[in-house]
Amino acid sequence: MSNPDYQAARARKSREKILNAALGLFVERGFDTVGLKDIARAARVSTATVFKHYPQKEQLLTGAVALLAEMRDETHATPAEPVLAALRAIGLSYARRLDNPMLLGLIRLGILLKESAPGLGQAVNDAWRRPFIARLEALLDRGIDDGHWRITDRGVATRQFYGLITDALLWPRLFGLSASTPAPYREMVVDEAVKTFSMRYAIN
């Protein structure tokens, strides 16, 4: 790894530590009561490091949203992949993202700060969910064109598929009912979502 690449990776890791620490404190103690020193202590970095990346506390929110938007999953469906296998790959990618601590923190903050930061919830949604919607809708188009699925409303079908996964994985984490979900359970949830989706929309 070249020196610039190393420095960039190190800076990114530092930002992630700061942002995760900040989000945890914001959710636990409230946005207004947390200072940069508190965040530095929780992230185990200096206050100067926090200030270097985020001089204003509000920038921690926009920084977390931006970092979330930059995240990419390692699994991608390929154009030649059978539609059900591609659907499963997208579902697994989505399930892994639902287990992301930063995403959970931002969703909680979007609820807590809906009055003082009314655009946060929409910004979080735009940052992580829209790319997944676009990927799934492109796959649905292929499945429809190839005669695999009969779908009259892609938007409804998309919400149904992701809703099956969200209901099982996100809400228990969001309300503190479960810890990080094991990979086998995520796979089972996605497999059941694929089966349910296929029963509803598959031709033949």
Secondary structure, 3 states (H helix, E strand, C coil): CCHHHHHHHHHHHHHHHHHHHHHHHHHHHCHHHCCHHHHHHHHCCCHHHHHHHCCCCHHHHHHHHHHHHHCCCCCCCCCCCCHHHHHHHHHHHHHHHHCCHHHHHHHHHHHHCCCCCCCHHHHHHHHHHHHHHHHHHHHHHHHHHCCCECCCCHHHHHHHHHHHHHHHHHHHHHCCCCCCCCHHHHHHHHHHHHHHHHHHHECC
